[in-house]
Amino acid sequence: MNVALNVALNVALNVALAPAPQAARSGAHLTAAEQLLEDATARALRQPSGRLALVLHLSRLRPPSPRPHHGRIARALLEDTAQRHDGQVFPMRNGDLVLLCASANAAMAAAADAPALLPDTLAQIYGADAPAGDALTSLWRLDHDSATYQRYLADRANTTPAAVLPEPAQSTTPAALQALEDALATTAVPNLLGVQTAIILRGGKHVPLTARLAPLFRELTFSLAALHTHQDTAAVIADPYLFRHFAARLDARMLAYLTQDLTDGGALCRTAGLPVHLNLTLEGVVSPAFARLVRAARKAQVKFGVEISLMEAAADLQLTGYARDLLRMAGFTLALDGIDHAALRLTAPAKLAPDYVKLIWSTHLLDANPATTTAFQRLRDQLGPDRIVLARADSEQALIWGQSHGITRYQGHFLDRVLTACTSPSRLDA
Amino acid sequence: MNKSLFASFSSEKAGSSLTMPPTQALEALKSLLRQTEISGAARRALLLHTDRLPKDLTKPHHLRLARAAVAGLAQADRAQMFDLPRGRVAIVWRARGGREVEQVLEQLAHLLDGLPAGQAPPPADLITVYDLPAQGPSLVDDLNARPPSLATGGSQKIDAPMLARLEQALVQAEMSHFVRWRPVAILPPTGTAHTLTLAPLATAWDERSIAAADVAATLCPDHALQANPWLFRRLTRSFDRRLLALHTGPHQLAGARPFALHLNIASILAADFLRFDAELPSALRGHIMLYVQPADVLADPAAFFFARNFAHARGYKILLRGVSLGLADVLDITACGVDFVQVALTPDVATNPALVREAVGPATKIVLSGVDRTETLAWAASHGFLLVRGHAVANAQHEDAELA
């Protein structure tokens, strides 16, 4: 599981925990910063000559953006310009930032740090996270374009507050981490696991969706809910390194539990031939506990697959190769997880010879971005479409994109529910 | 193949009758372990940790003696001997209840006899014995473990609460004496062994990083920080904060020449870096490198792209550390869009230097690390590796290069 996924999983929690938006003042639906902007705008419009308003539309960045660093960097860049051009920066409730400043004379307007040049810089930095076609910035000269600017301001009242994503904690307390360690050590293993089914979606547009679905494998996922023992748990888990540490801590307990279940003829033995996928660290795969699971799985004739995060696989290629060989000998499949659009552009996961690559769906894949398109085509050519699983495919848009690109394997909560409803497979009560 | 270059890889194996290079031997050993696991054949394995020898016993003849101490095992039934990277030696044999291990310990005790009292480790600390196939995974773990120079100090792994305590301690700790500088030299393309040995090397920039081993020895001497790699990676963010603070402000950087900071991606996007950036003297802007690691890039590729674009917009150069030919097969270096990559001088690089250029793309500059022998400087220059680091660079005289 990668950071983006972690972040997304925590959005709901964070929104629930986030303080309510700042109360509107004097009956208007404006935050304090928006009210200050109104006042500053009114003053600027009295002498609009040479004054500029620049909006950085962070709200237009595609999910899971904007993330905290998007706002932090933007604020620093705009504040820097504001300091040198008699300006001020105002955060909007939807995450946008407005810079109101002066570019009073020709010399200032032509300077290398002129506010009018900011859109180019911002496009260079934020362009990859912005949807194609939507303007990332708006720049208005108040002596010419004040009406458009004021319409933008008026629309602010109708926007929804931005969900602030949790930021990986820069530091945390021993008590908070001890609570997590304790939760991992003492919580019953089934409570730490969730189940999600990957499916094969066959063609035939005239056949109902329910008749085109067949299960591919069932994945045991690391459920984060049981670990929400402390108020900053979400931020701790959003940290990829702490997350991997805690995932590694779960390995041994999970492997022991599953081995016992197989030995006892438990739920795992009633999977009707459907492979069970486990999320493991590389250390977990080379551990004695895993060897015990392999022996129990052979005896019970239950098929397994193991999912390894791309980050971990690339961090130790030698160990990855060894783990892959162990999996092959055990008859387990290997799935590489955590490959989002950005990782797809950076890597050639097929070179690690996995049985499956789990590509995380996001609207970024819709882009005509040549780098993303080329990377996907390379993956499909090297691996074959039947070994790509489009994960987090929870929208019709995802399925349409997948089918148009030859993908037949999918995973997502929505499809899992549909499959459960239409086939009622024996549930894995792990 | 350049023999003098390869001497740096083969000197530790002097006296052995090697039939394969160490990396190949490592793979062969792992393959044997897999076979024993499949067949269930009972074997014993012994790993000689030459990297645990006391400093006074690390000369080539000491290593030969240590190897000789275990070599007797090669006569045992079905014995196979493997000369591994970092001078380690492994032997796998079929045990018949003999005194093989005791004899090895006696030989090692003899080797250690000459050391002053208190400086000699117990002979048993220099070897680990494994019963196969059951303990095969432990042997693999040990084979994959990082060298002790990185796996610092003690032997205990840190856990998450201890990580938090260390993070809290690092907020206040005096860190300036933990900062280490390593020069990166730029070689003249026409440099010969003679000129490169005699003339001062031109310093392209200094790498500045926190010495994790020394921090560990001070704050938690009983623990091996890197034995838990994920928590260690997390801890390096605290190092980053302190490193940035030590370089923030005009007084901190008065008269500074170009330098590089080892940072996490998250640190480049954090408030501490913004403070550093805000106070960076204008003369240095455009001459600062930010070193990042592949695992960190892949931990959050979207954040990496954003950090790279931000850093470039502010005039920083990005260097990707730890690039190997194997990694370049999986990670598209060109797509990373970094300015430099750091490639270690390993046997495969020495054998196929042209492959490195092919792997990283024409636009990316290469810093060759692990240049420990003066003779290697000329080899590097002749193969177009003009940016180099390593002991040969650190020990040479330096002069400042012209700012690019």
Interface residues (C-beta under 8 A of the other chain):
Chain A: N2 V3 A4 S65 R67 H69 H70 R72 I73 A76 D80 T121 Q124 I125 Y126 G127 A128 D129 P168 Q170 S171 T172 T173 P174 A175 A176 L177 Q178 L180 E181 D239 P240 Y241 L242 R244 H245 F246 A248 E283 V286 S287 P288 F290 A291 L310 M311 A314 A315 D316 L317 Q318 L319 Y322 D325 L326 M329 D340 H341 A342 A343 R345 L346 T347 A348 P349 K351 L352 A371 A375
Chain B: K30 R34 E37 I38 A134 P137 S138 V140 D141 N144 D159 A160 P161 M162 L163 A164 R165 E167 Q168 V171 N228 P229 W230 L231 R233 R234 R237 S238 R241 A266 L269 A270 A271 L274 D277 A278 P294 A295 V297 L298 A299 D300 P301 A302 A303 F304 F305 F306 A307 N309 F310 H312 A313 S324 G326 L327 D329 V330 L331 D332 A335 C336
